[in-house]
Amino acid sequence: MVDLIRMRAVFFDGAKGEDVRLADIPAELVAEAKAARQKMIESIANVDDAIAEKYLHEQECTPDDLVPAIPPGHRRLQGHAGPHGLGVQEQGRAALARRREDYLPTPSEVENIALDQDLGEAEIKLQSDPAKPFVGLAFKIGGWPLRTAHLYAGVPGQKSARVTSS
């Protein structure tokens, strides 16, 4: 995996990739990584004025510039420069999940709309409040072992209803 923010290669050594090692990007991937980083910076520049200013003046964007610029775009549902990747044989899943937590908004940072099935699927705005009834979304991608859960309101308990859809 290549960390485009820091321009470092990330290797997952060990049987399940539990030993994370950072290294220089392999020579055969440097040009592709630079091009991908440039596209990423362009994307961030579309939603962040400080990055746009550096981009327009062809100044270097450091990790200290980029990391705080990513989440606001996601919170406004305008950006998409967060982590992308695939953990093969479970390698790298934890690293990708940690980066996702760094860059993507929590449900309390964006407006979340649900359809109330008791009210003819009327739209309701969810409030991130543990005292409210539980609302969450859990999903698994294809046959991959990766599972993700988003908790929007409340706390799951034994009496939580489960509604599935395919």
Secondary structure, DSSP 8 states (H G I E B T S, - for coil): -EETTTTEEEEEESTTS-EEEEE---GGGHHHHHHHHHHHHHHHHTT-HHHHHHHHTT----HHHHHHHHHHHHHTT----S-----GGGTTHHHHHHHHHHHS--GGGS-EEEEEGGGTSEEEEE---TTS--EEEEEE-TT-S-EEEEEEES---TT-------
